[in-house]
Amino acid sequence: MEWLEFKPWTREVEQRLANQAARLHTLSQPVAKPQVTLAQAYHLQSLLRRCPRTNPWGHPSAEC
């Protein structure tokens, strides 16, 4: 039975497991829904219109 001969984890592995558990705990908490107002949506649209459209996949410009 190999599992009886398991050597304890190193300190680095224990720290990584603890960090991962902390991240999972943080992600499992319920998140409050953000309240976006109509004014904020219009402001975001105006900011996006100022930026040039990008086309990283090479699609025709009509699809941007």
SEZAMAR-435210 format. One record per residue: x, y, z of N, C-alpha, C in turn; residue in three letters. Coordinates in pm, whole numbers, plus 50000, padded with zeros to 5 digits. Layout:
BEGIN
XYZXYZXYZala...
END
This chain:
BEGIN
500844988150000500005000050000500885012450000met501015018049880501915029349864501455041849938glu500145043449953499665055750016500055056450162trp500365045350225500825045550363502255050850373leu503005049950261504385054450260504525068650205glu503425075950194503445089450137504245098750227phe505195105450168506005115150243505255128350248lys505395136050354504665148850362505105158450253pro504185167450218504475177350116505545187050163trp506235192650068507225202850101506475215650141thr507215224750199506615237350243506085245250124arg506795244550010506355251849891505025246349840glu504885233149838503635227149791502495230649886val502755230250016501725233950113501285248450093glu502255257350064501915271450042501085273149916gln501435265949810500675266949686499245261749705arg499105250749777497765245449804496945255249888leu497575261549985496875271350068496445283349984ala497315287949894496965299249807495815295549715asn495855283549661494765279149572493455278049649gln493495272949770492285271949851491725285849882ala492615295349909492165308949937491505315149815ala492095312949696491505318349573490145312049546arg490055298849565488775292249543487715297149640leu488115299649764487165304849863486675318649820his487585326949773487205340449729486255339749610thr486535330749516485675329749398484325323549429leu484235315849536482965309249567481995318449638ser482455330249679481565339649748480625346149647gln479375348449685478455355149592478905369449562pro478745373249437479175386549392477935395149374val478015407149427476905416549410476845421049264ala475655422049211475495426449073475775441449065lys476605445448968476895459648956475665467248904pro475505479148952474405487748909474935497248801gln474525494848678474955503348567473795512348529val474075525048528473025534548493473045536948343thr471975542648295471875545848153472945556048114leu473225565548201474255575548171475625569048158ala475915559148243477195552148233477285544248102gln476195538248060476185530647934476435539947816ala475805551647815476025561247706477465566247708tyr478015568447826479395573147837480355562447782his480115549847815480955539147763480855538247611leu479665539747557479495539547412480275550847346gln480235562647406480965573947347482475571647355ser482955565447463484375562447473484785552247367leu483955542247346484275532047247484255537547106leu483395547247079483325553246945484595561146914arg485255566447017486475574246995487655565346956arg487635552846998488745543746969488555537546831cys489645535646758489515529146628489145514446645pro488385509346551488005495346556489215486746524arg489355476046595490465466946567489925454746494thr490795448146424490395436546346491505425946357asn491675419746473492805410646492492655397446416pro491465393746371491285380846305491245381746153trp491365393746098491415395145953490075394545884gly488995396445957487675396545894487505409345813his486595409345718486345421645643485905432945737pro486235445145701485965456545790484465458245816ser483615453145730482165454345752481725446145873ala482515436345914482145427946028482655433346161glu483405444346160483945449646286482855454846376cys
END
